[in-house]
Amino acid sequence: MTLSQTQIIRSLADALQWLEKELSWGAPLAELRHLTGRIGELYAAMITRGQMAMAVNQVGYDVVSAEGDTISVKTFTEVVAGIRTSC
């Protein structure tokens, strides 16, 4: 099933809200890897006007761009000088 760009953007907004909730509840960022990974995949799909891979944990890629390029998304979560970062 393919998602429209609107659905991808809404899903990204929902995932970001969920991340903010988890952090406000005191959840360690390192324990939210599944969520930061999903946010990265949705963001990549949004900026490339592409689609999420058809299968979860698709071998070799996570997103297919509008031009047909396959993209493997990696997110890293760390705490630097007391500041939580995720990219």
Secondary structure as UniProt FT lines:
FT   HELIX           5..24
FT   TURN            25..26
FT   HELIX           29..32
FT   HELIX           33..47
FT   TURN            48..49
FT   STRAND          51..52
FT   TURN            56..57
FT   TURN            59..60
FT   STRAND          63..64
FT   TURN            66..67
FT   STRAND          70..71
FT   STRAND          77..80
FT   TURN            81..82
FT   STRAND          83..86
//
